Amino acid sequence: MTRVYVGLGSNLGNPIDQLRRAVKALERIDSTSVCSRSSCWRTPAWGPQPQPDYLNAVVGLETMLAACALLDSLHAIEHAQGRDRSGPRFGPRTLDLDILLFGDACIDEPGLQVPHPRMAERAFVLLPLAELAPDVVVPGTGGATVTALLARTDSSGCVPVASFS
């Protein structure tokens, strides 16, 4: 089994409902179980403006799947919840599911980079991840933990909302 952390984000439709539905779908992935979930954070949108703020969270999984197979399952969940990938990069979306960490692996394949690119710079990823794995060392950061990376980021504008269970 591999410990995996998946980032969840939504700013279209009913974002809290999108996140709840996504967790239920994650629980149904074969050879995978949900072990933990962060609280939900309201965060300013990145990318083309104007767009609504995002709700972001992180879920911890244990899986026997390979990273690419898990990514395929995440994309299927996004699609089932109305994700349209034809819009602008960093544009609004019903649901975004990203593999942040896959054990201690570094993966650089077409369509899949782990650790997730730029996660070390983004409070909307690090705040919920720090709730679940504050002492995890993020590969490729020179030994920095999630907590150390969070201390280097600007988290202004990020507000805890609540549990989304």
N, C-alpha and C positions, 0 to 999 in steps of 0.2 A: 504494500500500500504506500502511496505517496501522498504527503500533505500538500495541498494546493490551496492558494488563496485567490478568490475570484472577486474582482471589483464589479459592482452593480451601479448603474446610473440611469436616471430617467428625468426628462423635463417636458414630456408631452403626455396627453391623456390624463390619467390620474396617476401621477408618479408613485405615490405610496402603494397604490394597488398594483402597479406594474412591478414594483420590487417584491411585494408579497407573492404575487403569482410566479415570479421568476424563482423565488426560493422553493416554492412547491414543485416547480418543474425540475429544479436541480435535485430535489429529493427523489425524483423518479428516474434519474440517469442510472443505467445499469452499472454495476460494479463500483458504485460511488455512494458515499453517504455524507450528509451535511453534519459537521461536527460543531460548528460555532457560527455565530453571526454577530456583527457589530450593531451598534445603534445606527440610526439614520442621520445623515448630515445634510443640511441645506447649504449649497455652495454656489458661488457666482459662476455663471456660464463662461466657458472659454469659447473662442471662435466667433463666427459671424454674429453681429448684434443687430437689432435687439432680439433676444430670446429669453425665455424664462430661466430662473435659477434651476439648478439640478438638485435632485435628491440622490445622495450617494451612500453606499454601504459596502461592506466586505463580508464575504462568507468563506469560512474555512471548510474544506472538503478533505476526505480521504478517498483516494481512487486507485483502482487497479488499471485504469485506462492509460494509454499513451497520451501524451500531450496533444497530438493532432486529433486523436479520436475525441478527446474531451472538448477541444475547440469546435469540432463539428457539432457536438451536442449543444454547445453554447449558442452557436449560430442558428441552430434549429429552434431553440427557445426564443431567441430574438425575433426570428421570422414569424413564429407562431403568435408573438405579441405585437406584430405590426411594424417591425423595424424595416425601414426603407434605406438601403445603402446607396441609393442613387443621389442623395442630397449632398450638400457641401460638407467637406471635412470639418469636423468639430461643430457641425450644425446640430439643431435640435433633434431629439430622437425619443421614441417611445421606450426603448430599452437598449442599454449597452452593457454587455458582459465581457470582461477581459480577464484572461489568466494573468495575474500579477506575479505570482511565484509558483513554481512547480518543483517542490522539494528544494534542493540546492542546485538545480540544473540551470545552465545557461544554454538557451536554445536560440538559434538564429537561422530560421528557415523562411521561405517565402510565405507570407501571411501569418507568421508566428514568431514573435520575439519575446523571450522570457529571460530575466525579469522584464516586465512590461516597460517599453521605452518611456523615459521621462518620469516614471513613477517616483523617482527619488526627489523630484522637484515639485511634486503636486500634493498640496495639502489635502485635496479632496480624496486622494488615495490613501495618504499616510495617516490621516486622523482616524478613520475607521479601522485601518490595518493595525494601528498601534493599540487599539482596544483588544485585539485578538492575539497579536504576536509582537509585543513591544521589543523583545530581545532577539528576534530573528535577524540574522545577518543577511543583508541583501547582496546577492552575488554581483560582482562587478563594481562595487562601491568602495573597494579598499578595506573591507571589514566593517563597514558602518552598519549599525543596527537600525531598525525602523525608527526607534525613538531618537537616535542621533540625527537621522535624516530629517525627521519632523522638526527638530530644533532649528534646522537651517532653512525652513520654508516659511513663507508668509501665509499664515492661516487666517488673516483678518477676513471678515466676511463669511467665514464658515461657522455655522451655528448647529449645535446638536438639536435634533428634532425630537426623536423618541425611538423606542424599539419599534420595529416594523413586523414583529411576530404576530 
